[in-house]
């Protein structure tokens, strides 16, 4: 029996030498005349163990990691093809604590299948959701997504079903589905992992959205910094089209839907939906005033659904297993699962999919294993560069949209970045303002000018220049930006700044001359 050995082709694994591992493995297998096939899968999301090599055995997959090219000879000597023991052996992949305790719905296939094998996808419950959707009316599909409680996983948390119903009910000669894959938040990588590890689930989700809203064309807008995701998605769309999943008659149902891949030009603000639409239309990526909403007049002035990758990739399991099944996970108005991306100064960085409701402390201390440096955790930023900093005093906050909002935070794209006690929160607040100043599209004054003044004011505080006056000025700038900016870039930049000021006031006080001299 031919052994199947899995070596990830995910960008994170590639950055850690996965291609070198695959090349060395291929050469050794050939030289030794072993009966083995190498499958380039996606990542399981245990980034501290990448490259994670797995071998299929009758008892299940056995994992080895982190593997270097120089380890291949000894691994094969020890019996890698049969899953035998080696110092790098981690045991059964599914029994690894980081994986075992997850609830993988959206990421059920990620790291398991060959991303570009439609047969693999179908063998692991792929296309079941679309098959059910083609047999339903558009209104019934929208009703099921609405009932599931699915909310936008891109940051705003807007109910997906309501957005779809608005587009369905709005008249238009043509309607569009736009997938926002411009994953620009630092510390986030869930969208990329799906596109590189399970692209057909995104295609299936977009096709369901098209049938549900009577849209016939979809666009996936992928950030230019994701060349591997762009290549994988482009190939997957071609495969899906050839198989009749996309095209003039989706799975033979007589209704049309097709997808086109577009590459972004590198602007962070194009992650904002209206700036993204401008970019898709070939215009400068600047924010549009709302109303009209994109659901009424979006791409090319037509009714448009804009959802992020994880929102759309979550739809197939909802259609397959039912709204009640999905809604059973989570808490409050936050239903289903959320792929939490753990990054920064953390021992066990990676992707952890779980139902809403875990506390921030559980995520950082138990799942993440604390800091990589071994020093105490000082702060955790949740929601990317525009997210608030949470101190340990707030680690009992459950991962839930409303719970975070109540603590002046936001879940955003569910990326969390860990900092130890050496972090200077004044510098972090300055970074937020500087980031906004660099990335602002320039359309509105509070964002364009407020962020620049914010950098200058933070520098004055650091230099001990009229600290009380400048602290008040920084707070006032944040208030103006929060309520006066046209989009979330300027509107959310105050979150990291004010949270740093409120929770870590000591970092905003001038250093006494005696202490500075020491």
TIBAMI-515202 format. One record per residue (C-alpha): z, y, x. Coordinates in nm, 4 decimals, decimal comma, padded with zeros to 6 digits. Last residue first. Example, Ala and Ser with C-alpha at 12.3 -4.5 7.8 and 13.67 -1.06 7.14 Angstrom:
{atom {00,7140 -00,1060 01,3670}}
{atom {00,7800 -00,4500 01,2300}}
# end
This chain:
{atom {03,6041 05,4925 02,0145}}
{atom {03,4456 05,8369 02,0038}}
{atom {03,3456 05,7878 01,6390}}
{atom {03,7053 05,6975 01,5485}}
{atom {03,8375 06,0130 01,7137}}
{atom {03,5647 06,2254 01,5517}}
{atom {03,6447 06,0938 01,2036}}
{atom {03,3462 05,9142 01,0431}}
{atom {03,2192 06,1179 00,7476}}
{atom {03,2639 05,9460 00,4110}}
{atom {02,9745 05,7717 00,2369}}
{atom {03,0591 05,4229 00,3631}}
{atom {03,4107 05,4608 00,2226}}
{atom {03,2673 05,5079 -00,1261}}
{atom {03,1402 05,1484 -00,1446}}
{atom {03,1356 05,0626 -00,5160}}
{atom {03,0412 05,4002 -00,6640}}
{atom {02,8128 05,5345 -00,3912}}
{atom {02,6364 05,2012 -00,3380}}
{atom {02,5967 05,1593 -00,7140}}
{atom {02,4600 05,5144 -00,7387}}
{atom {02,1951 05,4558 -00,4730}}
{atom {02,0917 05,1025 -00,5694}}
{atom {02,0468 05,2052 -00,9356}}
{atom {01,8992 05,5507 -00,8658}}
{atom {01,5647 05,3919 -00,7676}}
{atom {01,5346 05,2574 -01,1240}}
{atom {01,3736 05,5557 -01,2974}}
{atom {01,1570 05,6585 -01,0040}}
{atom {00,9951 05,3177 -00,9763}}
{atom {01,0566 05,2347 -01,3439}}
{atom {00,8006 05,4784 -01,4779}}
{atom {00,7556 05,8420 -01,5839}}
{atom {01,0682 05,9714 -01,4155}}
{atom {01,2989 06,2136 -01,5956}}
{atom {01,5988 06,0057 -01,7017}}
{atom {01,6714 05,8090 -01,3860}}
{atom {01,5198 06,0645 -01,1483}}
{atom {01,7288 06,3506 -01,2827}}
{atom {02,0491 06,1444 -01,2774}}
{atom {01,9795 06,0234 -00,9247}}
{atom {01,9216 06,3802 -00,8063}}
{atom {02,2555 06,4821 -00,9609}}
{atom {02,4360 06,2000 -00,7796}}
{atom {02,2747 06,3058 -00,4519}}
{atom {02,3762 06,6694 -00,5161}}
{atom {02,7365 06,5678 -00,5843}}
{atom {02,7422 06,3692 -00,2606}}
{atom {02,5849 06,6694 -00,0889}}
{atom {02,8599 06,9067 -00,2009}}
{atom {03,1340 06,6631 -00,1047}}
{atom {02,9778 06,5889 00,2344}}
{atom {02,9141 06,9492 00,3464}}
{atom {02,7257 06,8260 00,6540}}
{atom {02,8918 06,5099 00,7867}}
{atom {02,5761 06,3877 00,9601}}
{atom {02,5541 06,0832 00,7321}}
{atom {02,5936 06,3095 00,4272}}
{atom {02,3123 06,5309 00,5582}}
{atom {02,0880 06,2273 00,6053}}
{atom {02,1587 06,1143 00,2486}}
{atom {02,0580 06,4611 00,1261}}
{atom {01,7270 06,4533 00,3147}}
{atom {01,6434 06,1069 00,1818}}
{atom {01,7297 06,2155 -00,1718}}
{atom {01,5177 06,5293 -00,1413}}
{atom {01,2214 06,3007 -00,0729}}
{atom {01,3154 06,0751 -00,3656}}
{atom {01,3485 06,3682 -00,6039}}
{atom {01,0128 06,5185 -00,5063}}
{atom {00,7784 06,2335 -00,5993}}
{atom {01,0054 06,0541 -00,8478}}
{atom {01,1327 06,3578 -01,0401}}
{atom {00,7925 06,5333 -01,0072}}
{atom {00,5682 06,2787 -01,1781}}
{atom {00,2236 06,1621 -01,0656}}
{atom {00,2987 06,1057 -00,6991}}
{atom {00,2187 05,7336 -00,6905}}
{atom {00,5599 05,6847 -00,5307}}
{atom {00,5668 05,4123 -00,2635}}
{atom {00,6746 05,6169 00,0375}}
{atom {00,9235 05,8375 -00,1467}}
{atom {01,0606 05,5376 -00,3396}}
{atom {01,1193 05,3403 -00,0208}}
{atom {01,2860 05,6435 00,1390}}
{atom {01,5200 05,6800 -00,1586}}
{atom {01,6140 05,3128 -00,1490}}
{atom {01,6507 05,3216 00,2309}}
{atom {01,8934 05,6136 00,2037}}
{atom {02,1118 05,4076 -00,0275}}
{atom {02,1003 05,1179 00,2207}}
{atom {02,1936 05,3517 00,5047}}
{atom {02,4885 05,4760 00,2998}}
{atom {02,5740 05,1110 00,2306}}
{atom {02,6197 05,0257 00,5977}}
{atom {02,6078 04,6460 00,6184}}
{atom {02,8475 04,4819 00,8682}}
{atom {03,0469 04,3176 00,5887}}
{atom {02,7695 04,0732 00,5008}}
{atom {02,4655 04,1424 00,2843}}
{atom {02,2992 03,9065 00,0335}}
{atom {01,9673 03,9733 -00,1394}}
{atom {01,9129 03,8496 -00,4950}}
{atom {01,5729 03,8143 -00,6594}}
{atom {01,5786 03,7630 -01,0336}}
{atom {01,2578 03,9593 -01,1069}}
{atom {01,4672 04,2361 -01,2583}}
{atom {01,8233 04,1223 -01,3206}}
{atom {01,9452 04,4756 -01,3757}}
{atom {02,2638 04,6615 -01,2956}}
{atom {02,4860 04,9237 -01,4538}}
{atom {02,7633 04,6690 -01,5238}}
{atom {02,6700 04,6462 -01,8940}}
{atom {02,3055 04,6057 -01,7887}}
{atom {02,4061 04,2980 -01,5902}}
{atom {02,5757 04,1383 -01,8890}}
{atom {02,2826 04,2314 -02,1155}}
{atom {02,0192 04,0632 -01,9002}}
{atom {02,2291 03,7546 -01,8198}}
{atom {02,3362 03,6067 -01,4863}}
{atom {02,7088 03,6126 -01,5577}}
{atom {02,9230 03,8803 -01,3892}}
{atom {03,2257 03,7191 -01,2192}}
{atom {03,0983 03,8492 -00,8843}}
{atom {03,1828 04,2043 -00,9904}}
{atom {03,4787 04,2554 -00,7536}}
{atom {03,2663 04,0988 -00,4789}}
{atom {03,0547 04,4126 -00,4746}}
{atom {02,7225 04,4410 -00,6623}}
{atom {02,4439 04,6582 -00,5284}}
{atom {02,2026 04,7709 -00,8001}}
{atom {01,8350 04,6794 -00,8112}}
{atom {01,5392 04,9000 -00,7207}}
{atom {01,4700 04,7210 -00,3909}}
{atom {01,4721 04,3822 -00,5682}}
{atom {01,6639 04,2849 -00,8806}}
{atom {02,0115 04,1960 -00,7556}}
{atom {02,1543 04,3464 -00,4385}}
{atom {02,4592 04,1568 -00,3199}}
{atom {02,7342 04,3296 -00,1280}}
{atom {03,0056 04,2687 00,1281}}
{atom {02,9941 03,8945 00,1782}}
{atom {03,2436 03,7934 00,4469}}
{atom {03,1100 03,6811 00,7873}}
{atom {02,9729 03,3330 00,8464}}
{atom {02,6514 03,4792 00,9847}}
{atom {02,4364 03,2873 00,7359}}
{atom {02,6435 03,4334 00,4540}}
{atom {02,7877 03,2324 00,1679}}
{atom {02,6719 02,8832 00,0706}}
{atom {02,3824 03,0031 -00,1437}}
{atom {02,4683 02,7629 -00,4262}}
{atom {02,8469 02,7844 -00,4105}}
{atom {02,9161 03,1314 -00,2713}}
{atom {02,6179 03,3419 -00,3738}}
{atom {02,5072 03,1766 -00,6976}}
{atom {02,8569 03,0854 -00,8139}}
{atom {02,9775 03,4389 -00,7421}}
{atom {02,6895 03,5919 -00,9375}}
{atom {02,7982 03,3873 -01,2375}}
{atom {02,5701 03,1230 -01,3840}}
{atom {02,4779 03,2081 -01,7425}}
{atom {02,1007 03,1873 -01,7711}}
{atom {01,9731 02,8323 -01,7314}}
{atom {01,8841 02,7287 -01,3796}}
{atom {01,6000 02,7451 -01,1305}}
{atom {01,7101 02,7895 -00,7674}}
{atom {01,4569 02,9213 -00,5177}}
{atom {01,5524 02,9540 -00,1528}}
{atom {01,8129 03,0702 00,0960}}
{atom {02,1005 02,8422 00,1874}}
{atom {02,3132 03,0200 00,4467}}
{atom {02,2631 03,3758 00,3257}}
{atom {02,1986 03,7080 00,4989}}
{atom {01,8978 03,7980 00,2856}}
{atom {01,7517 03,5707 00,0203}}
{atom {01,8272 03,3747 -00,2964}}
{atom {01,5482 03,3699 -00,5539}}
{atom {01,6769 03,2783 -00,8996}}
{atom {01,4148 03,1093 -01,1168}}
{atom {01,5403 03,1769 -01,4724}}
{atom {01,5833 02,9205 -01,7480}}
{atom {01,5734 02,9406 -02,1257}}
{atom {01,7312 03,2115 -02,3369}}
{atom {01,8849 03,5464 -02,2474}}
{atom {01,9831 03,6926 -02,5844}}
{atom {02,3311 03,5451 -02,5570}}
{atom {02,3356 03,2509 -02,3154}}
{atom {02,0876 03,0099 -02,1609}}
{atom {01,9295 02,6779 -02,2512}}
{atom {01,8953 02,5601 -02,6120}}
{atom {01,6132 02,8097 -02,6612}}
{atom {01,3781 02,5883 -02,4625}}
{atom {01,4352 02,2780 -02,6752}}
{atom {01,4377 02,4796 -02,9986}}
{atom {01,1012 02,6397 -02,9157}}
{atom {00,9272 02,3060 -02,8698}}
{atom {00,8788 02,0553 -02,5871}}
{atom {00,5068 02,1031 -02,5272}}
{atom {00,4585 02,4623 -02,6457}}
{atom {00,7755 02,5782 -02,4714}}
{atom {00,6849 02,3771 -02,1595}}
{atom {00,3443 02,5466 -02,1496}}
{atom {00,4913 02,9001 -02,1973}}
{atom {00,7092 02,9189 -01,8854}}
{atom {00,4109 02,9772 -01,6546}}
{atom {00,3208 03,2884 -01,8556}}
{atom {00,6644 03,4473 -01,8135}}
{atom {00,6865 03,3299 -01,4511}}
{atom {00,3551 03,4918 -01,3556}}
{atom {00,4175 03,8326 -01,5126}}
{atom {00,3008 03,9363 -01,8541}}
{atom {00,0552 04,2044 -01,9657}}
{atom {-00,1034 04,1392 -02,3064}}
{atom {-00,3892 04,3797 -02,3749}}
{atom {-00,5443 04,5467 -02,6786}}
{atom {-00,8524 04,7353 -02,5499}}
{atom {-00,8881 05,0746 -02,3794}}
{atom {-01,0641 04,9124 -02,0828}}
{atom {-00,7352 04,7350 -02,0127}}
{atom {-00,4630 04,8651 -02,2413}}
{atom {-00,4851 05,0339 -02,5785}}
{atom {-00,2623 04,8735 -02,8420}}
{atom {-00,0673 04,6184 -02,6358}}
{atom {-00,1078 04,8553 -02,3400}}
{atom {00,1150 05,1047 -02,5246}}
{atom {-00,0360 05,4370 -02,6250}}
{atom {00,2143 05,5820 -02,5759}}
{atom {00,2968 05,5916 -02,2867}}
{atom {00,1842 05,8047 -01,9928}}
{atom {-00,0204 05,6203 -01,7330}}
{atom {00,1096 05,5423 -01,3851}}
{atom {-00,1140 05,5736 -01,0813}}
{atom {-00,3223 05,3088 -00,9096}}
{atom {-00,6409 05,5052 -00,8439}}
{atom {-00,9229 05,3713 -01,0576}}
{atom {-01,1267 05,0522 -01,0298}}
{atom {-01,0414 04,9317 -01,3799}}
{atom {-00,8038 04,6733 -01,2373}}
{atom {-00,6267 04,9518 -01,0449}}
{atom {-00,5821 05,1553 -01,3610}}
{atom {-00,4413 04,8491 -01,5356}}
{atom {-00,1960 04,7906 -01,2494}}
{atom {-00,0795 05,1515 -01,2752}}
{atom {-00,0169 05,0808 -01,6447}}
{atom {00,1819 04,7636 -01,5783}}
{atom {00,4021 04,8784 -01,2932}}
{atom {00,3441 04,6307 -01,0077}}
{atom {00,0736 04,8740 -00,9051}}
{atom {00,3579 05,0982 -00,7842}}
{atom {00,3991 04,8777 -00,4781}}
{atom {00,0495 04,9686 -00,3597}}
{atom {-00,1213 04,7033 -00,1448}}
{atom {-00,4778 04,6983 -00,2700}}
{atom {-00,4472 04,4262 -00,5320}}
{atom {-00,6765 04,1226 -00,5401}}
{atom {-00,8391 04,0097 -00,8651}}
{atom {-00,8804 03,6544 -00,9936}}
{atom {-01,0862 03,6078 -01,3110}}
{atom {-00,9934 03,3857 -01,6032}}
{atom {-01,1830 03,2517 -01,9036}}
{atom {-01,1086 03,1990 -02,2710}}
{atom {-01,3372 03,0920 -02,5533}}
{atom {-01,2579 02,9188 -02,8817}}
{atom {-01,4576 02,6121 -02,9915}}
{atom {-01,1644 02,3742 -02,9502}}
{atom {-01,3339 02,1607 -02,6833}}
{atom {-01,0513 02,1962 -02,4321}}
{atom {-01,1156 02,5718 -02,4301}}
{atom {-01,4726 02,6231 -02,5550}}
{atom {-01,6686 02,9039 -02,3858}}
{atom {-01,4824 02,8663 -02,0550}}
{atom {-01,1478 02,7414 -01,9303}}
{atom {-00,9959 02,3951 -01,9669}}
{atom {-01,3500 02,2561 -01,9674}}
{atom {-01,3024 02,0546 -01,6479}}
{atom {-01,5410 02,2748 -01,4470}}
{atom {-01,3460 02,5823 -01,5591}}
{atom {-01,0156 02,4273 -01,4566}}
{atom {-01,1529 02,3372 -01,1131}}
{atom {-01,2910 02,6883 -01,0610}}
{atom {-00,9613 02,8420 -01,1735}}
{atom {-00,7772 02,6158 -00,9276}}
{atom {-00,9981 02,7258 -00,6380}}
{atom {-00,9324 03,0941 -00,7029}}
{atom {-00,5617 03,0296 -00,7576}}
{atom {-00,5302 02,8456 -00,4254}}
{atom {-00,7209 03,1108 -00,2270}}
{atom {-00,5305 03,4023 -00,3824}}
{atom {-00,1977 03,2252 -00,3311}}
{atom {-00,2813 03,1638 00,0346}}
{atom {-00,3876 03,5258 00,0867}}
{atom {-00,0662 03,6704 -00,0673}}
{atom {-00,0370 04,0118 00,1001}}
{atom {-00,3263 04,1340 -00,1147}}
{atom {-00,1060 04,1303 -00,4238}}
{atom {-00,2461 03,9179 -00,7048}}
{atom {-00,3830 04,0552 -01,0334}}
{atom {-00,4683 03,7512 -01,2456}}
{atom {-00,7188 03,8581 -01,5114}}
{atom {-00,7805 03,6965 -01,8476}}
{atom {-01,0685 03,7089 -02,0914}}
{atom {-01,1121 03,5864 -02,4477}}
{atom {-00,8071 03,7308 -02,6203}}
{atom {-00,7501 03,6036 -02,9741}}
{atom {-00,3729 03,6619 -02,9322}}
{atom {-00,2453 03,3027 -02,9420}}
{atom {-00,5617 03,1472 -02,7958}}
{atom {-00,5465 03,3846 -02,4996}}
{atom {-00,1743 03,3310 -02,4491}}
{atom {-00,2326 02,9540 -02,4474}}
{atom {-00,5070 03,0014 -02,1860}}
{atom {-00,2712 03,2169 -01,9781}}
{atom {-00,0009 02,9493 -01,9871}}
{atom {-00,2484 02,6786 -01,8876}}
{atom {-00,3770 02,8859 -01,5955}}
{atom {-00,0195 02,9518 -01,4838}}
{atom {00,0652 02,5815 -01,5072}}
{atom {-00,2582 02,5012 -01,3224}}
{atom {-00,1447 02,6947 -01,0151}}
{atom {00,1470 02,4622 -00,9329}}
{atom {00,2476 02,5016 -00,5660}}
{atom {00,0595 02,8069 -00,4383}}
{atom {00,0566 03,0079 -00,7601}}
{atom {00,4035 02,8878 -00,8583}}
{atom {00,5547 02,9598 -00,5156}}
{atom {00,3930 03,3041 -00,5065}}
{atom {00,5408 03,3987 -00,8412}}
{atom {00,8864 03,2804 -00,7328}}
{atom {00,8832 03,4742 -00,4033}}
{atom {01,1249 03,7629 -00,4372}}
{atom {01,3467 03,9011 -00,1594}}
{atom {01,1708 04,2376 -00,1470}}
{atom {01,0029 04,3261 -00,4734}}
{atom {00,6214 04,3402 -00,4542}}
{atom {00,5153 04,0450 -00,6671}}
{atom {00,1786 04,1826 -00,7787}}
{atom {00,1140 03,8720 -00,9869}}
{atom {00,0905 04,0653 -01,3148}}
{atom {-00,1128 03,8372 -01,5366}}
{atom {-00,3416 04,0319 -01,7663}}
{atom {-00,4511 03,8746 -02,0940}}
{atom {-00,7311 04,0709 -02,2601}}
{atom {-00,8693 04,1565 -02,6009}}
{atom {-01,2217 04,2369 -02,7122}}
{atom {-01,3683 04,4089 -03,0166}}
{atom {-01,0164 04,5176 -03,1097}}
{atom {-00,7797 04,5138 -03,4041}}
{atom {-00,4089 04,4954 -03,3294}}
{atom {-00,2162 04,2145 -03,5032}}
{atom {-00,2671 03,9637 -03,2202}}
{atom {-00,1778 04,2275 -02,9590}}
{atom {00,1463 04,3161 -03,1380}}
{atom {00,2221 03,9484 -03,1924}}
{atom {00,1892 03,8803 -02,8181}}
{atom {00,4314 04,1598 -02,7270}}
{atom {00,6791 04,0376 -02,9895}}
{atom {00,6513 03,6828 -02,8562}}
{atom {00,7244 03,7879 -02,4987}}
{atom {01,0534 03,9623 -02,5788}}
{atom {01,0973 04,2435 -02,3217}}
{atom {01,3104 04,1463 -02,0214}}
{atom {01,2081 04,4522 -01,8195}}
{atom {01,2037 04,2732 -01,4845}}
{atom {00,9050 04,0444 -01,4460}}
{atom {01,0597 03,7554 -01,6382}}
{atom {00,9539 03,8973 -01,9732}}
{atom {01,1620 03,7375 -02,2462}}
{atom {01,1349 03,3906 -02,3975}}
{atom {01,3543 03,3593 -02,7085}}
{atom {01,1941 03,0293 -02,8066}}
{atom {01,1377 03,1609 -03,1607}}
{atom {00,8911 03,4206 -03,0334}}
{atom {00,6929 03,1608 -02,8380}}
{atom {00,6826 02,9393 -03,1474}}
{atom {00,5801 03,2270 -03,3748}}
{atom {00,3000 03,3314 -03,1384}}
{atom {00,1628 02,9761 -03,1437}}
{atom {00,1882 02,9696 -03,5237}}
{atom {00,0037 03,3019 -03,5561}}
{atom {-00,2798 03,1800 -03,3355}}
{atom {-00,3237 02,8740 -03,5547}}
{atom {-00,2404 02,5367 -03,4071}}
{atom {-00,4483 02,2433 -03,2745}}
{atom {-00,5480 02,4344 -02,9605}}
{atom {-00,1785 02,5057 -02,8944}}
{atom {-00,0798 02,1385 -02,8915}}
{atom {-00,3344 02,0529 -02,6224}}
{atom {-00,2304 02,3656 -02,4329}}
{atom {00,1307 02,2469 -02,4202}}
{atom {00,0334 01,8962 -02,3110}}
{atom {-00,1933 02,0377 -02,0370}}
{atom {00,0344 01,9114 -01,7561}}
{atom {00,2993 01,6494 -01,8333}}
{atom {00,3234 01,5172 -01,4750}}
{atom {00,0220 01,2846 -01,4826}}
{atom {-00,1878 01,5770 -01,6063}}
{atom {-00,1025 01,7860 -01,2989}}
{atom {-00,1609 01,4985 -01,0591}}
{atom {-00,5028 01,4374 -01,2187}}
{atom {-00,5820 01,8091 -01,1942}}
{atom {-00,5197 01,7866 -00,8204}}
{atom {-00,5184 02,1337 -00,6683}}
{atom {-00,1424 02,1759 -00,6315}}
{atom {-00,0880 01,8190 -00,5035}}
{atom {00,2247 01,7429 -00,7012}}
{atom {00,5990 01,7385 -00,6350}}
{atom {00,6690 02,0680 -00,4579}}
{atom {00,6416 02,2595 -00,7853}}
{atom {00,6082 02,0145 -01,0737}}
{atom {00,9192 02,1045 -01,2767}}
{atom {00,9110 02,4686 -01,1642}}
{atom {00,8952 02,6165 -01,5158}}
{atom {01,1416 02,3572 -01,6463}}
{atom {01,3652 02,2769 -01,3506}}
{atom {01,7307 02,2747 -01,4470}}
{atom {01,8993 02,2674 -01,1068}}
{atom {02,2037 02,0654 -01,0020}}
{atom {02,0121 01,7969 -00,8151}}
{atom {01,7962 02,0400 -00,6193}}
{atom {02,0600 02,2212 -00,4121}}
{atom {02,2748 01,9052 -00,4089}}
{atom {01,9990 01,6919 -00,2498}}
{atom {01,9799 01,3835 -00,4719}}
{atom {01,6223 01,4497 -00,5860}}
{atom {01,5023 01,4440 -00,2263}}
{atom {01,6502 01,1027 -00,1578}}
{atom {01,8117 01,0962 00,1839}}
{atom {01,8235 01,3898 00,4254}}
{atom {01,6601 01,2162 00,7217}}
{atom {01,6422 01,4425 01,0276}}
{atom {01,8567 01,2033 01,2364}}
{atom {01,6147 00,9235 01,1370}}
{atom {01,6589 00,6491 00,8797}}
{atom {01,3649 00,4724 00,7185}}
{atom {01,1455 00,6139 00,4432}}
{atom {00,8748 00,3479 00,4748}}
{atom {00,6142 00,5745 00,6361}}
{atom {00,8848 00,7449 00,8434}}
{atom {00,9685 00,4236 01,0275}}
{atom {01,1839 00,5297 01,3243}}
{atom {00,8842 00,5439 01,5582}}
{atom {00,7069 00,7578 01,2970}}
{atom {00,9924 01,0074 01,3004}}
{atom {01,0101 00,9949 01,6811}}
{atom {00,6413 01,0838 01,7098}}
{atom {00,6614 01,3562 01,4455}}
{atom {00,9590 01,5487 01,5859}}
{atom {00,7528 01,7648 01,8260}}
{atom {00,5622 01,9074 01,5292}}
{atom {00,8920 02,0381 01,3931}}
{atom {01,0727 01,9078 01,0844}}
{atom {01,3546 02,0833 00,8962}}
{atom {01,3848 01,8375 00,7519}}
{atom {01,3253 01,4891 00,6252}}
{atom {01,3168 01,3889 00,2592}}
{atom {01,2852 01,0480 00,0934}}
{atom {01,0923 01,0273 -00,2314}}
{atom {01,1796 00,7605 -00,4831}}
{atom {01,3074 00,4028 -00,4658}}
{atom {00,9569 00,2541 -00,4376}}
{atom {00,8915 00,5006 -00,1516}}
{atom {00,7008 00,8313 -00,1289}}
{atom {00,7534 01,0208 00,1938}}
{atom {00,8748 01,3784 00,2187}}
{atom {00,8504 01,6439 00,4903}}
{atom {01,0480 01,9676 00,4450}}
{atom {00,9095 02,2373 00,6759}}
{atom {01,1346 02,3931 00,5732}}
{atom {01,5026 02,3017 00,5379}}
{atom {01,6393 02,6588 00,5190}}
{atom {01,3731 02,7291 00,2582}}
{atom {01,4876 02,4802 -00,0009}}
{atom {01,2253 02,5934 -00,2556}}
{atom {01,0620 02,2595 -00,3296}}
{atom {00,7523 02,3987 -00,1594}}
{atom {00,3963 02,3210 -00,2635}}
{atom {00,2128 02,0045 -00,1670}}
{atom {-00,0245 01,9174 00,1155}}
{atom {-00,0646 01,5401 00,0803}}
{atom {-00,1031 01,3288 00,3942}}
{atom {-00,2270 00,9742 00,3400}}
{atom {-00,0884 00,6711 00,5228}}
{atom {-00,2063 00,3296 00,6357}}
{atom {-00,1165 00,3648 01,0029}}
{atom {-00,3767 00,3215 01,2753}}
{atom {-00,1401 00,4458 01,5440}}
{atom {-00,3797 00,7094 01,6716}}
{atom {-00,4758 00,8159 01,3195}}
{atom {-00,1173 00,8473 01,1980}}
{atom {-00,0288 01,0342 01,5170}}
{atom {-00,3146 01,2815 01,4776}}
{atom {-00,2464 01,3463 01,1099}}
{atom {00,1246 01,3941 01,1747}}
{atom {00,0596 01,6409 01,4557}}
{atom {-00,1776 01,8388 01,2322}}
{atom {00,0644 01,8345 00,9373}}
{atom {00,3551 01,9506 01,1568}}
{atom {00,1456 02,2296 01,3090}}
{atom {00,0439 02,3377 00,9590}}
{atom {00,4089 02,3351 00,8467}}
{atom {00,5205 02,5647 01,1303}}
{atom {00,7885 02,7892 00,9814}}
{atom {00,5476 03,0501 00,8443}}
{atom {00,3508 02,7649 00,6879}}
{atom {00,6648 02,6512 00,5042}}
{atom {00,7122 02,9988 00,3547}}
{atom {00,3417 03,0225 00,2716}}
{atom {00,3467 02,6928 00,0776}}
{atom {00,1320 02,4198 00,2335}}
{atom {00,4138 02,1686 00,2197}}
{atom {00,3877 01,8309 00,3989}}
{atom {00,4008 01,5239 00,1740}}
{atom {00,3512 01,1717 00,3064}}
{atom {00,1881 00,9152 00,0777}}
{atom {00,1996 00,5597 00,2105}}
{atom {-00,1009 00,3406 00,1359}}
{atom {00,0000 00,0000 00,0000}}
# end
